[in-house]
Amino acid sequence: MTIRFYDLKSENEEFIQDFQAALKPIVQSGCYVLGPELARFEQSLATWLGVNRVYGTKSGSDALFYGLSALNIGPGDEVITSPFTFPATIEAILRTGATPVLADIDPETLCLSPELCAAAITGRTRALLPVHLFGNCADLNRLTGLAQQHNLLLIEDAAQALGAEYQGKKLGSFGAAAAFSFYPTKNLGALGNGGALVIDRPVEIPNSARLDELQAAFLNIKLPHLDRNLNRRREIAEAYRTALGTRVRVVSSASGSLASYHQFAILVPERDRFRQHLADAGIQTMVYYPEPIHHQARFARRFGRIHLPVAERVAREIVCLPIRQNLTREEIQFIISKVLEFLAG
């Protein structure tokens, strides 16, 4: 048995005829950017999220950058964010000319720690930028309170968290802005790059950074199926959690939240040996992320020799199990059995 971590071919096969049908009218229209498919997608996604306005973008990275820019964040400003994230979070801040400041993460959710975030606030701080890692929610109650207390903007990096909820509201509806990604491996994946910015004000985004008509059409086809796929991911996560939760540390979402499970992450001290054990059984796993931001070569000089012990330990132990929605019951049980086999020693 071989269990792939991603299987995009299989996940998209059910939509092939719809994809093909969507292509012809777009080609015939001659309108490939800023057309009706994008307008429909933006409105549909806004309704689904419960927000007023969505802007489709070429990527989640662009969504975050243009959101920061629209809020007038730039040179001289500091933005506090997580050291345990995809580099695009940091790159978006740097593109504005602002200074990213790293605060360590919560050991349970692996999202920005409100206590350590509070300690990092200075007179130059303009915004808090929590990352809802793996589809788990950051502690928005405390982070929102912190932002209000210090008159700061709260901006959500929800690139991995479409469909996650906090206290009954979908992520993306809490801050001054939020960014989503539709990279093909995301829970709602395009057939190329794509993203969306949620912000309740006019935004100047160049045409070259807008989501094109073809990708918008593909996403319009897939969006009505998103709730079904999220429910399936939650079922798989519950099976993992029930079987493994007392034997291994499972990354969790903040209290009062509902995760969207872009990834199902666990912490294993002997990670390399664990991954090899599963690989020998034909099970693919992934490591997100093997290095925290301040240890990555492109950022090391900028952040210097700071010590963020939780992020550093997590980077050594993190491993993600397959959780794509088309896993079969037999595959799920096989994965569980091989994890337990390793843990039994």
PATORMI-73966 format. One line per 8 residues: number of its first residue (from 1); their letters; for each residue z, x, y of N, C-alpha, C. Coordinates in steps of 0.1 Angstrom, whole numbers, plus 5000, padded with zeros to 4 digits. Layout:
<recs>
NUM> a> Z X Y Z X Y Z X Y  ...
</recs>
This chain:
<recs>
1> mtirfydl> 5000 5008 4988 5000 5000 5000 5000 5009 5013  4991 5005 5022 4991 5012 5035 4994 5002 5046  5004 5004 5054 5008 4994 5064 5006 5001 5078  4995 4997 5085 4992 5003 5098 5002 4998 5108  5005 5007 5118 5013 5004 5129 5006 4994 5138  4994 4997 5141 4985 4988 5149 4973 4984 5140  4968 4972 5141 4956 4967 5134 4948 4958 5144  4943 4964 5154 4936 4956 5165 4924 4949 5160
9> kseneefi> 4917 4955 5150 4905 4949 5145 4909 4935 5138  4919 4936 5130 4923 4923 5123 4929 4913 5133  4936 4918 5143 4942 4909 5153 4932 4901 5161  4921 4908 5164 4910 4902 5172 4899 4895 5165  4899 4896 5152 4888 4890 5144 4887 4875 5146  4898 4868 5147 4898 4854 5148 4891 4849 5161  4890 4858 5171 4885 4854 5184 4870 4858 5186  4864 4864 5175 4851 4870 5177 4840 4860 5182
17> qdfqaalk> 4840 4849 5176 4830 4839 5181 4832 4834 5195  4845 4832 5199 4848 4829 5212 4845 4840 5222  4847 4852 5218 4844 4864 5227 4829 4864 5229  4821 4862 5219 4806 4862 5220 4802 4851 5229  4808 4839 5227 4803 4828 5235 4807 4830 5250  4817 4837 5253 4821 4839 5267 4812 4849 5273  4806 4858 5266 4798 4869 5271 4785 4864 5278  4778 4854 5272 4765 4850 5277 4765 4844 5291
25> pivqsgcy> 4774 4835 5294 4774 4829 5307 4778 4839 5318  4786 4849 5314 4790 4859 5324 4778 4868 5328  4770 4872 5317 4758 4880 5319 4748 4872 5328  4746 4859 5324 4737 4851 5331 4741 4848 5346  4754 4848 5348 4758 4845 5362 4756 4856 5372  4755 4868 5367 4754 4880 5375 4766 4883 5383  4777 4876 5380 4790 4878 5387 4800 4884 5377  4802 4897 5379 4810 4905 5370 4824 4909 5375
33> vlgpelar> 4826 4907 5388 4839 4910 5394 4842 4899 5404  4855 4895 5404 4860 4885 5413 4853 4872 5411  4852 4868 5399 4845 4855 5396 4854 4844 5391  4849 4834 5385 4857 4822 5380 4866 4826 5369  4862 4835 5360 4871 4838 5348 4884 4845 5353  4883 4854 5363 4895 4860 5369 4903 4850 5376  4897 4841 5384 4905 4831 5391 4912 4822 5381  4906 4818 5370 4912 4810 5360 4923 4817 5353
41> feqslatw> 4921 4830 5350 4932 4837 5343 4944 4839 5352  4942 4842 5365 4953 4844 5374 4961 4831 5375  4954 4820 5376 4962 4807 5377 4969 4804 5364  4962 4806 5353 4968 4802 5340 4981 4811 5338  4980 4824 5341 4991 4833 5338 5002 4830 5348  4999 4827 5360 5010 4823 5370 5017 4811 5365  5010 4801 5360 5016 4789 5355 5025 4792 5343  5020 4800 5334 5027 4803 5322 5040 4811 5325
49> lgvnrvyg> 5039 4820 5335 5051 4828 5339 5061 4820 5348  5056 4809 5355 5064 4802 5364 5065 4809 5377  5054 4815 5382 5054 4822 5395 5043 4816 5403  5043 4820 5416 5033 4814 5426 5020 4821 5425  5020 4834 5423 5007 4841 5425 5007 4853 5416  4995 4855 5410 4992 4867 5401 4979 4873 5406  4978 4886 5406 4966 4893 5409 4962 4901 5397  4950 4899 5391 4946 4906 5380 4941 4920 5385
57> tksgsdal> 4945 4931 5377 4942 4944 5381 4936 4952 5369  4930 4963 5372 4924 4971 5362 4934 4977 5351  4946 4978 5355 4956 4984 5346 4970 4980 5351  4980 4981 5342 4994 4980 5346 4998 4990 5356  4992 5002 5355 4996 5013 5365 4991 5009 5379  4979 5003 5380 4974 4999 5393 4983 4987 5398  4987 4978 5389 4995 4967 5393 5008 4972 5400  5014 4982 5393 5027 4987 5399 5025 4994 5412
65> fyglsaln> 5014 5002 5413 5011 5009 5425 5009 5000 5437  5000 4990 5435 4997 4981 5446 5009 4972 5449  5017 4969 5440 5029 4962 5443 5039 4970 5451  5041 4982 5448 5049 4991 5456 5043 4992 5470  5030 4994 5471 5024 4996 5484 5025 4983 5492  5023 4972 5486 5024 4959 5494 5038 4957 5500  5048 4963 5493 5062 4962 5498 5065 4973 5508  5055 4981 5512 5056 4991 5522 5065 5003 5518
73> igpgdevi> 5065 5006 5505 5072 5017 5500 5063 5029 5501  5069 5040 5507 5060 5052 5509 5068 5064 5512  5063 5074 5519 5069 5086 5522 5083 5084 5528  5093 5092 5524 5106 5091 5529 5115 5081 5521  5109 5073 5513 5117 5063 5505 5120 5069 5491  5131 5064 5486 5135 5067 5472 5134 5054 5464  5129 5056 5451 5129 5045 5442 5136 5049 5429  5147 5042 5426 5155 5046 5414 5148 5039 5402
81> tspftfpa> 5146 5047 5391 5140 5041 5379 5145 5049 5367  5139 5046 5356 5143 5051 5343 5137 5064 5339  5144 5073 5332 5138 5085 5327 5132 5083 5313  5133 5071 5308 5128 5068 5294 5118 5057 5295  5105 5061 5299 5095 5052 5301 5081 5059 5300  5071 5051 5300 5057 5057 5300 5055 5064 5314  5048 5075 5315 5047 5082 5327 5041 5074 5339  5033 5064 5336 5027 5056 5347 5038 5050 5356
89> tieailrt> 5050 5048 5352 5060 5043 5360 5063 5053 5372  5064 5065 5368 5067 5076 5378 5054 5078 5386  5043 5079 5380 5030 5082 5387 5028 5071 5398  5031 5059 5395 5028 5048 5405 5037 5050 5418  5050 5055 5416 5058 5058 5427 5053 5070 5435  5049 5080 5428 5044 5092 5434 5031 5089 5442  5022 5080 5437 5010 5077 5444 5013 5071 5458  5024 5064 5460 5027 5059 5473 5033 5069 5482
97> gatpvlad> 5036 5081 5477 5043 5091 5485 5058 5090 5485  5063 5080 5478 5078 5079 5477 5083 5089 5467  5096 5090 5466 5103 5099 5457 5110 5091 5446  5106 5094 5433 5113 5087 5422 5126 5094 5419  5136 5086 5417 5150 5091 5414 5153 5086 5400  5158 5094 5391 5161 5090 5378 5176 5088 5376  5179 5076 5370 5192 5073 5366 5192 5071 5351  5202 5075 5344 5202 5074 5329 5202 5059 5324
105> idpetlcl> 5199 5058 5311 5197 5044 5305 5210 5039 5298  5210 5026 5296 5220 5020 5288 5218 5023 5273  5228 5027 5266 5226 5032 5252 5222 5020 5242  5224 5008 5246 5221 4997 5238 5207 4992 5240  5203 4989 5253 5190 4984 5256 5180 4994 5259  5184 5007 5262 5175 5018 5266 5168 5015 5279  5173 5005 5287 5168 5002 5300 5178 5008 5310  5174 5008 5323 5181 5014 5334 5196 5009 5334
113> spelcaaa> 5205 5018 5334 5220 5015 5334 5224 5011 5348  5229 4999 5350 5233 4994 5363 5244 5003 5369  5253 5008 5361 5264 5017 5367 5258 5030 5372  5250 5036 5364 5244 5049 5368 5234 5047 5379  5227 5036 5379 5218 5033 5390 5226 5032 5403  5237 5025 5403 5246 5024 5415 5250 5037 5420  5253 5047 5411 5257 5060 5415 5246 5068 5422  5233 5064 5419 5222 5072 5424 5217 5067 5438
121> itgrtral> 5223 5056 5443 5218 5050 5456 5222 5059 5467  5213 5062 5476 5216 5069 5488 5210 5062 5500  5212 5067 5512 5206 5061 5524 5191 5060 5524  5184 5067 5516 5170 5066 5515 5165 5057 5505  5173 5051 5497 5169 5043 5486 5163 5030 5491  5151 5026 5487 5145 5014 5491 5144 5004 5480  5143 5009 5467 5140 4999 5456 5147 5004 5443  5150 4994 5435 5153 4997 5421 5141 4992 5412
129> lpvhlfgn> 5138 5000 5403 5126 4997 5395 5130 4998 5380  5136 4988 5375 5139 4988 5360 5127 4986 5352  5127 4992 5340 5116 4991 5330 5122 4983 5319  5115 4972 5316 5119 4963 5305 5113 4969 5292  5119 4979 5287 5113 4988 5276 5111 4980 5263  5100 4982 5257 5096 4976 5244 5097 4961 5244  5097 4954 5255 5099 4940 5256 5113 4935 5256  5122 4945 5257 5137 4941 5258 5140 4940 5273
137> cadlnrlt> 5149 4932 5277 5152 4929 5291 5163 4939 5296  5161 4944 5308 5172 4951 5314 5182 4941 5319  5194 4946 5323 5205 4937 5327 5202 4932 5341  5194 4922 5342 5189 4917 5356 5200 4911 5364  5210 4905 5358 5221 4900 5365 5228 4910 5374  5231 4921 5368 5238 4932 5375 5229 4940 5384  5216 4942 5380 5207 4949 5388 5203 4941 5400  5201 4928 5399 5198 4919 5410 5210 4919 5420
145> glaqqhnl> 5222 4918 5415 5234 4919 5423 5235 4932 5431  5232 4943 5424 5232 4956 5430 5222 4957 5442  5210 4952 5439 5199 4952 5449 5204 4944 5461  5209 4932 5459 5214 4924 5470 5225 4930 5478  5234 4937 5471 5246 4943 5477 5241 4954 5487  5231 4961 5483 5226 4973 5491 5214 4970 5499  5209 4958 5499 5197 4954 5506 5185 4962 5501  5183 4962 5488 5172 4969 5482 5162 4959 5476
153> lliedaaq> 5150 4964 5474 5140 4956 5467 5142 4958 5452  5140 4948 5444 5140 4949 5429 5125 4947 5425  5120 4957 5417 5106 4956 5413 5107 4958 5398  5101 4949 5390 5101 4949 5376 5089 4956 5370  5091 4966 5362 5081 4972 5354 5081 4965 5340  5073 4954 5339 5073 4946 5327 5060 4948 5319  5055 4960 5320 5042 4963 5314 5043 4960 5299  5055 4962 5293 5056 4960 5278 5063 4947 5275
161> algaeyqg> 5065 4939 5285 5075 4927 5283 5069 4914 5286  5056 4912 5285 5051 4898 5288 5057 4888 5278  5063 4878 5283 5068 4867 5275 5083 4869 5272  5089 4880 5275 5104 4881 5274 5110 4873 5285  5122 4868 5282 5129 4859 5291 5144 4864 5293  5148 4861 5305 5162 4864 5309 5168 4851 5315  5179 4846 5308 5186 4834 5313 5176 4822 5315  5166 4821 5305 5157 4810 5305 5145 4811 5314
169> kklgsfga> 5144 4823 5321 5132 4825 5330 5124 4837 5325  5111 4836 5325 5103 4847 5321 5104 4859 5330  5104 4871 5324 5104 4883 5332 5091 4883 5341  5093 4889 5353 5082 4889 5363 5085 4879 5374  5095 4871 5372 5099 4861 5382 5112 4864 5389  5117 4876 5387 5130 4880 5393 5130 4889 5405  5120 4898 5405 5120 4907 5416 5111 4904 5427  5110 4913 5437 5100 4912 5448 5086 4914 5443
177> aaafsfyp> 5084 4920 5432 5071 4922 5425 5074 4926 5411  5063 4924 5403 5064 4928 5389 5050 4932 5384  5050 4941 5374 5037 4946 5369 5036 4944 5354  5025 4939 5349 5022 4937 5335 5010 4945 5331  5009 4949 5318 4998 4956 5312 4991 4948 5301  4978 4948 5301 4971 4942 5290 4963 4952 5282  4968 4964 5281 4962 4975 5273 4961 4969 5259  4950 4972 5251 4947 4966 5239 4959 4964 5229
185> tknlgalg> 4969 4974 5229 4980 4973 5219 4991 4964 5224  4990 4959 5236 5001 4950 5241 5001 4937 5234  5012 4929 5236 5013 4916 5230 5002 4906 5234  4997 4907 5246 4985 4901 5251 4976 4912 5255  4967 4916 5246 4958 4928 5248 4944 4924 5251  4938 4931 5261 4924 4929 5264 4916 4938 5254  4903 4938 5256 4895 4947 5248 4891 4959 5256  4900 4963 5264 4899 4975 5273 4911 4975 5282
193> nggalvid> 4911 4981 5293 4923 4982 5302 4924 4969 5310  4936 4966 5314 4938 4954 5322 4953 4953 5326  4956 4947 5337 4970 4945 5341 4971 4933 5351  4983 4931 5356 4985 4920 5365 4997 4923 5374  4996 4920 5386 5006 4921 5396 5011 4907 5400  5025 4905 5399 5031 4893 5404 5038 4896 5417  5034 4890 5427 5040 4892 5441 5037 4880 5449  5047 4875 5457 5045 4863 5464 5042 4866 5479
201> rpveipns> 5031 4874 5481 5026 4877 5494 5012 4882 5493  5004 4882 5503 4990 4887 5503 4990 4902 5500  4981 4906 5492 4980 4920 5488 4966 4925 5489  4964 4937 5495 4951 4943 5496 4948 4952 5484  4940 4947 5475 4936 4955 5463 4921 4956 5463  4916 4969 5463 4901 4970 5463 4895 4965 5451  4882 4960 5452 4875 4955 5441 4875 4964 5429  4874 4977 5431 4874 4987 5420 4887 4987 5412
209> arldelqa> 4897 4981 5417 4910 4980 5410 4913 4966 5404  4904 4957 5405 4906 4943 5401 4902 4942 5386  4908 4933 5379 4904 4930 5365 4890 4924 5365  4881 4929 5357 4867 4924 5357 4866 4911 5349  4854 4904 5351 4852 4891 5346 4853 4891 5330  4847 4901 5324 4847 4901 5310 4860 4902 5304  4869 4911 5309 4882 4912 5303 4891 4900 5307  4888 4894 5318 4895 4881 5322 4891 4870 5312
217> aflniklp> 4879 4870 5308 4874 4860 5299 4881 4862 5285  4881 4874 5281 4888 4877 5268 4903 4872 5268  4909 4875 5279 4923 4872 5281 4925 4857 5282  4916 4850 5288 4916 4835 5289 4916 4829 5275  4908 4836 5266 4907 4831 5252 4920 4833 5245  4926 4845 5247 4938 4848 5239 4951 4843 5244  4952 4840 5258 4965 4835 5263 4970 4823 5257  4962 4813 5253 4968 4801 5247 4975 4804 5233
225> hldrnlnr> 4972 4815 5227 4978 4819 5214 4990 4828 5216  4994 4831 5228 5004 4841 5230 5018 4836 5225  5021 4824 5228 5034 4819 5223 5035 4819 5208  5025 4816 5201 5025 4817 5186 5028 4831 5182  5021 4840 5188 5022 4854 5184 5036 4860 5187  5042 4856 5199 5055 4860 5203 5065 4854 5193  5064 4842 5189 5073 4836 5179 5073 4843 5166  5060 4847 5162 5059 4855 5149 5066 4869 5150
233> rreiaeay> 5064 4875 5162 5071 4888 5164 5086 4886 5163  5091 4876 5169 5106 4873 5169 5111 4871 5155  5103 4864 5147 5106 4862 5133 5107 4875 5125  5097 4884 5127 5098 4897 5121 5110 4905 5125  5112 4905 5138 5124 4912 5144 5137 4907 5138  5138 4894 5136 5150 4888 5130 5152 4892 5116  5141 4893 5108 5141 4898 5094 5146 4912 5094  5141 4921 5103 5145 4935 5103 5160 4936 5107
241> rtalgtrv> 5163 4928 5118 5177 4929 5123 5187 4924 5112  5184 4914 5105 5193 4908 5095 5195 4918 5084  5184 4925 5080 5185 4934 5068 5190 4948 5072  5188 4952 5084 5190 4966 5088 5202 4968 5098  5205 4957 5105 5214 4958 5116 5228 4964 5114  5233 4963 5102 5246 4969 5098 5244 4983 5093  5232 4988 5091 5230 5001 5085 5224 5011 5095  5218 5006 5105 5211 5015 5115 5213 5009 5129
249> rvvssasg> 5212 5018 5139 5213 5013 5153 5200 5007 5157  5200 4994 5160 5188 4987 5165 5189 4986 5180  5178 4989 5187 5177 4987 5201 5177 4973 5204  5186 4969 5214 5187 4954 5217 5183 4951 5231  5183 4938 5234 5180 4933 5247 5192 4929 5254  5192 4928 5267 5204 4925 5275 5210 4911 5271  5223 4909 5272 5229 4896 5269 5223 4885 5277  5220 4874 5270 5214 4863 5277 5199 4863 5278
257> slasyhqf> 5193 4872 5270 5178 4874 5271 5171 4871 5258  5158 4869 5259 5150 4867 5247 5139 4878 5248  5139 4887 5238 5129 4898 5238 5116 4894 5234  5105 4901 5238 5092 4898 5234 5087 4907 5223  5095 4918 5220 5092 4927 5208 5078 4933 5209  5075 4939 5220 5063 4948 5220 5065 4959 5209  5077 4964 5208 5081 4973 5198 5094 4969 5192  5096 4973 5179 5110 4972 5173 5115 4986 5171
265> ailvperd> 5125 4990 5178 5129 5003 5178 5143 5005 5172  5145 5015 5165 5157 5019 5159 5160 5034 5162  5173 5038 5161 5177 5051 5163 5181 5058 5150  5175 5068 5146 5178 5075 5133 5180 5090 5136  5192 5095 5134 5194 5109 5137 5185 5119 5129  5181 5116 5117 5172 5124 5109 5158 5119 5110  5153 5117 5122 5141 5110 5124 5129 5116 5117  5127 5129 5117 5115 5134 5111 5115 5132 5096
273> rfrqhlad> 5126 5133 5090 5127 5131 5075 5125 5116 5072  5131 5108 5081 5129 5093 5079 5115 5089 5080  5108 5094 5090 5094 5091 5092 5085 5096 5080  5088 5107 5075 5081 5113 5064 5083 5104 5051  5096 5099 5050 5099 5090 5038 5090 5078 5039  5089 5072 5051 5081 5060 5052 5066 5063 5051  5062 5075 5056 5048 5078 5055 5044 5081 5041  5053 5086 5033 5050 5088 5019 5048 5075 5011
281> agiqtmvy> 5054 5065 5017 5052 5051 5011 5040 5044 5017  5033 5050 5026 5022 5044 5033 5025 5035 5045  5036 5038 5051 5041 5030 5062 5040 5038 5075  5032 5034 5084 5030 5041 5097 5041 5038 5107  5047 5047 5113 5057 5045 5124 5052 5053 5136  5058 5050 5148 5055 5056 5160 5068 5060 5167  5066 5071 5176 5077 5075 5184 5074 5073 5199  5081 5064 5205 5080 5062 5220 5094 5063 5225
289> ypepihhq> 5098 5074 5232 5090 5085 5236 5096 5098 5232  5089 5108 5228 5095 5120 5222 5102 5129 5233  5098 5127 5245 5105 5134 5256 5108 5125 5268  5120 5126 5273 5123 5118 5286 5114 5124 5297  5113 5116 5308 5104 5120 5319 5108 5134 5324  5121 5137 5326 5125 5149 5333 5123 5161 5324  5119 5159 5311 5116 5170 5302 5101 5173 5300  5093 5164 5306 5078 5165 5305 5073 5175 5315
297> arfarrfg> 5064 5183 5310 5059 5195 5318 5054 5190 5332  5047 5179 5332 5041 5175 5345 5052 5171 5356  5064 5168 5351 5074 5163 5360 5086 5173 5361  5087 5183 5352 5099 5191 5351 5103 5198 5364  5093 5203 5371 5096 5210 5384 5101 5200 5394  5096 5188 5394 5100 5178 5404 5115 5174 5402  5119 5173 5390 5133 5168 5387 5143 5179 5385  5138 5191 5382 5147 5202 5381 5155 5201 5368
305> rihlpvae> 5167 5207 5368 5175 5208 5356 5186 5197 5355  5181 5185 5357 5191 5174 5356 5194 5171 5342  5206 5165 5339 5210 5162 5325 5213 5147 5324  5205 5141 5316 5206 5126 5314 5208 5124 5299  5221 5125 5295 5224 5127 5280 5219 5115 5272  5220 5103 5276 5216 5092 5268 5201 5092 5265  5193 5094 5276 5178 5094 5274 5174 5106 5265  5181 5117 5267 5178 5129 5259 5181 5127 5244
313> rvareivc> 5192 5121 5241 5195 5118 5227 5186 5108 5221  5183 5097 5229 5174 5087 5224 5161 5093 5221  5156 5102 5229 5142 5108 5227 5142 5115 5214  5153 5120 5209 5154 5128 5196 5155 5118 5184  5159 5106 5186 5162 5097 5175 5154 5085 5174  5146 5081 5185 5139 5069 5185 5128 5069 5175  5126 5057 5169 5114 5055 5160 5111 5040 5160  5099 5036 5160 5095 5022 5160 5088 5018 5147
321> lpirqnlt> 5092 5007 5142 5087 5001 5130 5075 4992 5133  5066 4990 5124 5055 4980 5127 5061 4966 5129  5055 4960 5139 5060 4946 5142 5048 4937 5147  5036 4941 5144 5024 4933 5148 5025 4919 5141  5020 4909 5148 5022 4896 5143 5015 4892 5130  5005 4900 5126 4998 4897 5113 5004 4904 5101  5016 4910 5102 5022 4916 5090 5025 4904 5081  5023 4907 5068 5026 4897 5058 5041 4898 5054
329> reeiqfii> 5046 4887 5047 5060 4887 5042 5062 4899 5033  5052 4901 5024 5053 4912 5014 5054 4926 5022  5046 4928 5032 5047 4940 5039 5060 4942 5046  5065 4931 5052 5078 4932 5059 5089 4936 5049  5089 4930 5038 5100 4933 5028 5098 4947 5022  5086 4951 5021 5084 4965 5016 5089 4975 5026  5086 4973 5039 5091 4982 5050 5107 4982 5049  5113 4970 5049 5127 4969 5048 5133 4977 5036
337> skvlefla> 5126 4975 5025 5131 4982 5012 5130 4997 5014  5120 5002 5020 5119 5017 5022 5128 5022 5032  5131 5015 5043 5141 5019 5052 5155 5020 5046  5158 5009 5038 5171 5009 5031 5172 5020 5021  5161 5023 5014 5161 5033 5004 5165 5047 5011  5159 5049 5022 5163 5062 5030 5177 5062 5034  5182 5051 5039 5195 5050 5044 5206 5052 5033  5202 5047 5021 5211 5048 5010 5212 5063 5005
345> g> 5203 5071 5010 5205 5086 5008 5201 5091 4994
</recs>
